[in-house]
């Protein structure tokens, strides 16, 4: 019986090790590649950001956009080529990074696009949002009021099915080990 339990434990550890490798295979996220219509612009000037140029997102998938530091977030939809776009207008001068994240064919993708906003005064807001493949809704105005999608930022937890499959495998290995141990014990009695 001790040998059966040891064999079950070894099988479970082997599955856990293989599952951990699969679950973490795509981390950290690969660079999506991105650009901005302008790297420096004045307050209130709309800037279009494009992401997915190096490694495209899955066509039709949601791409999350966050303006840092402490800026608003929004989403857009990747077009048929896996490219996502969004337009932001900034109301406060400073240095910002617009981060896009989503899912590509080989797992999570993320890129950061720097932009510098110059000038001062009261801007004319131009919140717009564009994106291939049916993006809708309002855009965001960093450093001021925003219209947000209301969703949470994507943190890379897109491996729920992998984790479930690994858990099911571990459960089955444990159950199998218990059944084998009980059969062997009842056969030796």
Secondary structure as GFF3:
##gff-version 3
##sequence-region A 1 189
A	DSSP	alpha_helix	2	23	.	.	.	ID=ss1
A	DSSP	beta_strand	30	31	.	.	.	ID=ss2
A	DSSP	beta_strand	34	36	.	.	.	ID=ss3
A	DSSP	beta_strand	40	42	.	.	.	ID=ss4
A	DSSP	beta_strand	47	51	.	.	.	ID=ss5
A	DSSP	beta_strand	62	68	.	.	.	ID=ss6
A	DSSP	beta_strand	73	77	.	.	.	ID=ss7
A	DSSP	beta_strand	84	90	.	.	.	ID=ss8
A	DSSP	beta_strand	94	104	.	.	.	ID=ss9
A	DSSP	beta_strand	107	118	.	.	.	ID=ss10
A	DSSP	beta_strand	140	142	.	.	.	ID=ss11
A	DSSP	alpha_helix	160	188	.	.	.	ID=ss12
###
